[in-house]
Amino acid sequence: MRFSDTTIGAVFLLAGILLAWYSFNLPTIPGQDYGAATFPILIAIGFVGCSLRLLFAGIRRGNEPWIFLSDEIKSPRALAGVAATLLLVLFYIFFAQVIGFIPTAFIVTFAMFLLLKVRPGKAALLAGLAAFACDFIFRTMLLVPLPFGMVPRLPW
Amino acid sequence: MDVILQAFGLVATGNVFLTVIAASMFGLFVGAVPGLTATMATALLVPLTFFMEPVAAVGAIVACSAMAIFAGDIPAALLRIPGTPASAAYVDDTYKLTQKGQAELGLGACVLFSALGGLFGTIVLIFAAPSLAEIAIKFSSPEYFWIALLGLTCAVFMGDSNPAKGLLSLFIGLTIASVGLNNPAGVPRLTFGSTEMLAGIDFIPVMIGIFAISEVLRTVLSQGKAWDRAPAAIGNIFKDWGVMLKTYWRQLLRGNVTGTIVGILPGAGADVAAYVSYAVSRRFSKEPKKYGTGHVEGVVEASAANNASLSSAWVPALVFGIPGDTITAIVIGVLYVKGMNPGPTLFIFNPQTIYAVFLIFILANLIMIPLGWALIKFSKNILRVSKAVLMPLILIFCIVGAFASNNAVYGVTIMLIFGVVGYLMEENGIPIAPCVLGIVIGPILEKNLTTTLIKSQGNLMDFVNRPIAFGIFVVFCLIWVSIIVSWIRTPRQTEEMAKREI
């Protein structure tokens, strides 16, 4: 998915203006002229400068479509794949704490394998291995507190 | 001489050797896992060092951090997922070399020049530590401000794309860096009411998202097409060493010096060193167009620089107890626990221990070559696995890595958001490197800018009225003049060429 220079310029011009407006409203350090707002305002000025340059270049180039869609994006299967990947990560974010790391990791990996057309038997085996290997490496060896959820504490 | 012999005696014990090798292997492993950094590897070692002799304890940390910084290059080259932030600077080059079937060239350069960079930094540490630390300690906020600004200027040299888009990427990075409470005024900024965002946006999940998740998304979109071109075998990594040393000795030297300087300055670590030296390399290269397309020149300079900075970060740490980066911050704690209190007295009261540590630096950088070779041999099997099998595994690994950065699911959310952002940026020709640079340097820049402004009550002359600050300011101005001249010249040259063709 590609946007034209005009679109990018317009979006970041808006972002720059919003950032500046937000920064002006930040509280100051009592008795000081400079504080939390100084740096973001400078960034906002930078955003506005760059986006004006892009807008200028885009407008000079003439009539460009606002957005170019590549062939890959136009394929519904590919788009569904991307949506599914994002949903799987969201699933992990919302459910890992409740269900526990191992089942969530298994579901995410297994679904990804199926999405990329790996045979279900192989996918289940690999997903199981990956979940247990990650649990062993990160929780047991590197002491990362991966959530247990509903799964009882493993002996290692 | 007597002291050096004593130091040899301290190092040449089975105990120290075994510890160094075990710590090296641990460092290689942690460095190669995306999301776990050299700092984290060092932190994980600390509890173990309580049970070690002083030399073995410090040696373990030295070996572990040096290996971790190098090992980050391996997943970067094979999968385009930098294992540590320091490898992110030249990930495009090493990855594209692998795609072209020249993985041995890229990885060989990483091993050799990491080791040489580390050795150079060690030599500087041994011979010049006290005098260099003397200069570094004179730096105050205006000097750091100019240094940070010089670092940001590198963003201009990094990509080949439109300068406006490169700068846009830099500003995105700076905005990300200004999220949270961690600013001179201590005011929560851009947190949108979220408690987790008060701590700011952690660099590690951003990096995992921007590099790895965007790659996963791209694979899902293309349904695994691009992979088959990458040849599965990695040739002899030692094969090109002679040629590389002969061709790129200047780059090696420059990378060593840049890395050492960045390392000595407190607050900037291996990641800044890698970015700055990659940009410097591109600026002075005869073939800047090739950078980012699988060209080994920048890899040579940047991988030498990040390991050099690692050793030289110990200069202020040992001489004054001021950490040069996050790793030495942990090291200082360990030094105190082991009764080796950092400071000038360290060199007077028990010089043999400190020389033993220096010897371990040399040892660690030498064993990096065989251990690195073994790890490359082992991990090249990844290239044999089909992308359909690899990508789901990478996804789950990234999720855990992002989680591990602050042990909260917040990291995974950040990773997901930046995965999409990274994908969109690359699709639109907005380079990623300046954004990462902005996140790394942003906090240093802001702190020193605001501090100087408050100190001087807004008088801008205070930024340049100290001798070192003025010197850096002059360098900064000269660099910008050369950039602007080259911007004006390039379109003219293109126009002239177009006319000639007509």
Interface residues (C-beta under 8 A of the other chain):
Chain A: M1 R2 F3 I8 F12 L19 Y22 L26 P27 T28 I29 Q32 D33 Y34 G35 A36 T38 F39 P40 I43 G46 F47 G49 C50 S51 R53 L54 A57 S70 E72 I73 R77 A78 G81 V82 A84 T85 L86 L88 V89 L90 Y92 I93 A96 Q97 A105 V108 T109 M112 F113 L115 L116 K117 V118 L126 A127 A130 A131 C134 I137 F138 L142 L143 V144 P145 L146
Chain B: V30 V33 L36 L44 N162 A164 K165 L167 L168 L170 F171 L174 T175 S178 N183 P184 A185 G186 V187 R189 L190 I213 V216 L217 T219 V220 L221 S222 Q223 G224 K387 A388 V389 M391 P392 L393 L395 I396 F397 I399 V400 F403 A404 N407 V409 V412 T413 M415 L416 G419 V420 L424 E427 N428 I430 L445 E446 L449 T450 L453 I454 Q457 G458
